[in-house]
Each structure stands twice: as C-alpha cells, then as structure tokens.
C-alpha cells in the first residue's frame, strides 16, 4: 500500500501546532498590552476643552483651593463644575477682552453653561462618590495626580478596576488626616502605614468588605 503522508509530515504538523499556540499567546499579549496602555486608558492625554483652563496658573499661581470651583466635592457624589458666574468673579475685572475667554463671556451673556469635556470619566456602571472618599481622607492628588502643575488637564491615573481595587484592599497608604486632603503637595510621612491603619480603625473602614461587587456596581 502506498504511503499517504511524507516522512516529514509529522514534523510539519508539530511545527504548525507549536506556531498556533505561540500565535494565540502572542494575541493575548498584544491585547493585554493594549488594554493596559496609556493609549487605551487615555492616561496622560490632554482633553481638549472649549476654554484652555490652566490649573497650574489658578492653583499654583493664584492659590485657589479646589473647593472654590468644585464646591460639592465634600458633600455630594460629584465634585461639581463651577458656574460661569464663578469664572466671571475675576474675569469681569481682568483679561476681560481675552479671545480665549470668549466662550466664558458668551456663556454669561446667553445664560448657557459651558460644555466642558469630562477628563476623569468612569463607565456608567461604576458608582463613585467623591464625598465618601474625601471624608475618609483620600486626597485629591491620590486620584487626580499633580493637577496643580497641569497647564492643561489630563487623566493622571488609569482608573481601571484593578487600580481601584488595589487601594480598596489596602487603603492605609492613601488615608490622610482630614486637614490634608486638599494639600496637592502632600507626601506620605515615614509612619504613613501606622497613621493610615489608625484612621481605618477610627472610621470603621474594613478592607475585606471594600472589594465586594456591590460597593462600586449598584
């Protein structure tokens, strides 16, 4: 009976199977790399806005506190955005004719809010409450990075689920005294873990419950 397959067929089959496995592995590596890349998470990418607002100028330069514009950050789920009247508190007196501020003047004249583009945008299926985090001592810079040094605002953290869970499972390194929450230059002291754990005990924070699904998905 004639031989159906050549002697080399077995070698070619083994090579094909090996390449197939390597190919699948490579696909998963590429997908994993893309999902965690800054391009996918938009980390570090400046979001275009109707007005090129500079936190660096207003916070570091002029000394404005976060709460001057984000008035509800301590009391509500949303930090809030300033109404045009807040902007015009100063800009009705200075830079009154600046071309870049035309949308602000138009907003005041028409009584319509400026449509800012959200920088730190969580999916609709994620529940996040600013006031809860602020009350427990999570500082602005922990999640938003060095906003006070940003000429144009960008997302500083990945905001991925794994990033959130890392803190929820071990909050101590990120818990400050309530008076330090809005200090954008805050650096953890040498005994930060001890302080954080003491704050967790005082506030009844239980990490073993913070990674339950219902905490963020309601």
N, C-alpha and C positions, 0 to 999 in steps of 0.2 A: 504494500500500500504506500502511495506517495506521501511524503511528509508535507503537512499542510502549512506549518509555520517554519520560518527560517530559524537557524540556531540562535540568531541574535534577537529574536522576537521577545524572549524573556527579559533580556537586558533593556530593550526599549520600553517595555511595559513598566519595569521597575523605575526607570528614569522618568516616565510620564507621571506615574503616581507620586514620585518624590517632588516633581515640579508642581503638580497640582496642589499638594499640601503646602509647599512653600508659597505658592501663589495666594492661597486662601489666607495664610498667615500674614503675608505682605499687605493684603487688602485690609485686614483688621488693624494692622499697624498704621496704615495711612489714615483710615477712618478715625482711629483713636487719636492720632496726632492732630487731625483737623478739628475734632470736637474740642480738644483742649488748647487749641491755638488762640492767640490773641485775635486773629482774623475772625474766627468763629464766635468768640465771646465778646468781640468788639472792645476788648481791654486796651486802653491806651490810645484809642482812636477818638479824635476830637469830633464832637457832634455839631454840625452846622446849626446856627441859631439865627433868628430874624434880627437880633442885635448881638454884636460880638462882646458879650459881657465878660469882664475880667475879674475873677475872684481875687487874683493876685493884687490888683490895684485897690479893690474895695476892701478886702480883708487885711492883707499885709500892709498895704499902703495907707489906707484911711482908718483902719482899725475897727471896721464894722463887725459886730458879733453876728454869728449865724442866725440868731433868733430875730434880728432886725428885719430880715426878709422872710425867713422860714418860721413864721410866727406860731404855727401849730405843732411844731416838732416835739414839744414836751407834752402835748395834751391829746393828740389825735394820731390815727394810723398814718396819715400823710403829713409830710413836713410842711407842705403848702408852698405856694409861689406868691411873690409879692404882687399886689395890685399895682396898676400904673401910678396911682397916687403916691405910693411909697417911693417909686423912682423919681417922681417929679418933686418930691420934698427937697431934693438937692438940685435936680436938673431944670427946675423952673428959675434957678438963680445962676447956675454955672453950666457951661457948654450948651447954652440954650439954642444955638444955631448949628450944632454939630451934625453933619449929614448922617453919621452912623446912628444918631438918636432920633432920626425922622420917624421910625415905626413907633417909638415911645410917645412922641408928640401927637402922632396920628391916632394912637390908641386913646389918649386922653380926650382928644377932640371928638372922636366918634363914640366914645363910651364902650369900646370893644376891647376885650382882653387880648394881650399879645399871645400868640400861639407858639409857646416855647416847645422845643423838641426834647422829650424826656431822655436824659443821659443814662441814668441807672434804672433800667426798665425790666422788671420781673414779669414772668408769664402770668396770665390772668388766673391760672390755677394755683398760684402761690400766694398765701396770706402773709403779709408783713406789717408790723405795727411799729412805727418809729417811737411812740411814747413809751411802749413797754421796754424797749432796748435802752432808751435814754434814762428812764427811771432806775434801771438796774446798773447803770454805769458803763454802758458801751459808748465809747466816744465817737464823734463824727468821723475822725480820721481813720478809725479802725475799718470802717466800711467804704468810706469815700476817698481815702488816701489824702495826700497833701493838697487839698483843694485851695488852700490859701496861697499856694505857689503856682497855680494854674492860670496863665493868661487867658486860655480858652479851656473850658471844662471838658474833661474826658472821664470815662469809667475807669477807676483805678484797680478794681478787683474783678475777678471772673464772674462772681455772683452765681457760680454753678452750685448745684445741690451739695456736692462734696465739700465745697468751701464753707458753706453754711453749717454743715454737719460737723466739720472739724471744730468749729467754735462751740456748737451746741453740746458736743460730747466732752469738751474741756474748756469751759468758759473762763476759768480763773485768770489766764494770762491777759484777757481783754477787759476785765472789770476794773474800772477806776472809781475813785471817790466821786460822788455826785458833782462836786465843785470843779472837777477836772474834765468833765465830758466835752465841753466846748473849747478846750485848750488844744488848738491844732498842732502845737509843737510838743505835745506830751510824749514823753518817753518812759517806758516801764522802769521802775526803780529795781534795784537788785533783789529786793524781797517781794517782787510783784506776785509771785505764786501764793505766798503766805497771805498777802493782803487780799488777793482775789478769793481765796478759799474762805477767809474770814467774812468777806462780803457775801459770798454764796450762803454761808451758814446764817448770817443775819437776815438775809432776804428770803430764805427758804428756797433757794434755787437747787433743783435736783437734776443733774445732767442725765441720769438714767431715764428720765422721762422726756427730755428735750428732743430726742430723736424719734419720738413716736410720730407716725404719719400725720395724725390729726393736728399737730402743732402748727404745721405750715400748709396743710392741704385740708381745707374745711368746706 
